[in-house]
């Protein structure tokens, strides 16, 4: 069985410039990483990733340990790492940004990333394995979305052998399954030497839930109702995986804003 969320039925009032910018920066930096020889790629990860032994201990690094919290948020270890993170940021980031505005969203995103890094570091403060990726900050976005729009429906591609359909699943189920899976994956991976920083995901998620009541605009309610019916199914259309309308709207708004600035 293949279970793949790719969009939500939750329109926004404003163009998500910050969300698109974050996705663009992460993709650009990963392409730079991808051009590096293997040895330099590894060096970049160690130099710009968060090392718990440096963040909470005395181990020296290429950059100040607190600086690597921010540099690590824009690096990724592989294509699937990047695609998975950017997909979830694309689906859920626009609504969270819309709930608080662009400037507050930047601060919120960075604070969630900081909380994620320190959570993982406190779990294993002597670790010298670097952590990279936007997962912790994006987990904060997911936590915020869960409180803002728990009943909003996420369009999920469901593939069982030869049966392919799209089903609307409430965000509370999709995100609830995601956070529970982080505890499960951590439990089965504790014997390894490295891998995914699952406690960073958990820390970011909790931070997002804790911060959203203070960051959202006062007129934005929590626990907003859904605009579509849950668990409805429809035939799969490949064009749904390519959100052209969302990209077109972003470009149209960007060009319109640029033209207005020229007039002034």
N, C-alpha and C positions, 0 to 999 in steps of 0.2 A: 504493500500500500504506500502511495506517495501522497504527501500532505504538504501543499505549498501555498502560503498566503502571498498575495501579490498586490492587493489594493484594499481600500475600505470605502464604504458608502457614507462618507462623512465630509461634505464639502466645506471649504473654508471661505472666510470673507475677504482675506488678503492674500496676496502672492507671497509664498514662503521663500523669500530671498535668502535668509540665513541658512535654512535647511539645504537649499540648492547650492549655496556657497560651500557649506561644510562637505557636501558630497563631492563637489568639484575639487576641493583642496585635497581630500583624502585620495581621490582617484589620481590626481596629478602627482602626489608624493609617492604613491605606490608605483606608478609608471617609472618614476625616477629610480625607485628601489629596484625595479625589474630590470633596468639597464645596467645595474652594477654587476661586476663579477661576483661569484659566490662568496669569496673571502671578504670583499668589501661590503656585500649585503649583510653578512654576519656581523661585521664590525659596526655597521650603521645601526643594527638592532641593539647591540650592546652599548653603543655610545648614546643613542637617543631613546632607548627604552628605560622603563622604571625598574631599577634593581632594589628589592627590599632591603638588602644589606647596606646599600648606600642611603636609602631614604630614611631608615630608622637606625642605622649603625654608622660605623666609621669608615666603611669601604669607600675609597675615592673613585670617582668616575670622570669621564671626559667633560661632562657638564655638571653644574650643581644639581643635586638630586631633585630638588623641588622643580627645577626647570624641565627635567625629563618627564614630569607628570604631564606637561602640556605637549611636548614634542611627541611623546609616545601615543597620544590620542589620534594622531594623523598618520600613523604608520600601521602596516598590516603584514602578516606573515605569509600570505599566499592569496591566490585568486578567490578561493571559496570564502576565506576569512573576510576579504574585502566585499565581495558580492553579498554575502549574508548580512553584514553590518549595514551596507548602503541600502539594501532592500528594506530593512526594518526602519531605517531613518527616513526613507522615502515614503513609506506607508503612514507612519505615525508622527513624524516630526512636524509636518505642516500644521496639523491641528493643535499641537502643543505650542508651537510658535504663535499661531493665531490667537491662542488664549491669553497671551501675555505681552506680545509685541516683540520686535526684533532685538532690541538692546537687552531686555530682561532675559530673552531666550538664550542669548550668548552667555550671559552670566550663569543662568541655570544649567546650561549644558556643561560648562567648565566645572561648576561646583559638583555636579554629579560625577564627572570624571575624576575629580580630586577625591571624593568620598570612595569611589571604586578602588582607586590606587591604594589608598591608605587601608581599606578593609583587607585587601589581599596581602598587603605588606604586614599587617598586624597578625595575620594568620600564620605567616612563615617569615619572621623578621630577619632570619639569617640566610635566606635564599639569595643566591647570586644569579638566578635565572631572570633575564630581563622580561618585562611585560610590555607588549605593544598592542595597539588596536583601539578603536573607538567603542568597543563593546560596552565598557563600563558607563561611559557618558550616554550611549544610546539606551542602555538599560534604564537610566534615569528618565529618559523620554518615555519609555514603555510604562514605567511606574506612574508617571504623571498622566499618561493617556488612560490608564486603567481607572484612575479616580475621576477623570473628566468625562470619559465616554465609555463606561463599562458595557453599555448596551448597544453601542455602535456595531454595525456588522462588518466583518472582514471577509472579503471575497477570497475563498480558498479553492485552489485547484485540487480535486480529489481524483486520484488515479488508482484503480484497483484492477489489475491484470489488463483487460481490454475495455474496462468501463472508465470513461473519463467524463467528469462533470465539474461544474463550479457550484459551490454551496456557500451560502452566507452564514457565517458563524459569529456569534457575539464576541466582542473583543475580550470580555471577561474570561471566556473559555480559552481563546487563543493565548492570551497573555498569562492566564493562570497556569495553563499547561507549560508555557515557556519557563516561568519561574520555578515551578515544581521540578521540571527537568534539570534545572541547574543544581538543585540539591541532590538529585539522583545521580547525575553525571559526576559530581564531586565525590559522592560515596563510592563509586566504582573506579575512580581514578586516583585515589589517595595513595595507592602503592607505587605509582609511577615516579619517574624522575623529573618529569616536566609536563608540558601540555597546556591546556586552557586554564586561565585564571578564573575559575567559576565563582569564587567568593568575591571577585571584583564585580561580576555581573550582579550578584545578590546585593552587594553594598550599594552599587549604583541604582538598582531598582528601588531599594528602600529609601535612598536619599531622594529620588524623584518623587516618591509618594509623600515624603515628609515636606519637601520644598514647595510643591505645587499649590497648596492653599495660600502660601505667602506670595507667590510669584504671579498667579493668574490675576487678570483684571477683575475688579470688584463685581462687574456685571456678569461675569462668566460663572455659571453654576457648576457644581460638581454633580456627578451622577446624571448627566444629561440623557434624555430618552433617545431611542433609536429612531431613525427616519425611514427605515425599511424593515420588513419582516424577517425574522431569523429563520434559518434552516430552509429557506427556499433554494431550489436548485434550478439551473439552466444549462443549456448546452455550452460547451467550451468554445470560445472564439480566440484564436491565436492573437488577434489584434488587441485583446484585453491585456496581454502581457507587455505590450508596448504602449505606454500611456501617452500617446501623442498629444491628446488634448491638453494634458497638464503641462507638457513641455511647451506647446504652442502658446498657451495662456501666459506662461512665464515670460517667453520671448516678447510677446505682444506688449505686456505690461512694462517690461524693461525698456523697449524701444519708445513707448509712449512717455515714460518718465524722462528719458534722455531728451526727447524732443521738447518737453515742457521746460526742462532746465535750460536748453538753448535759448528759448524765447525770453527767459528772465535774465 
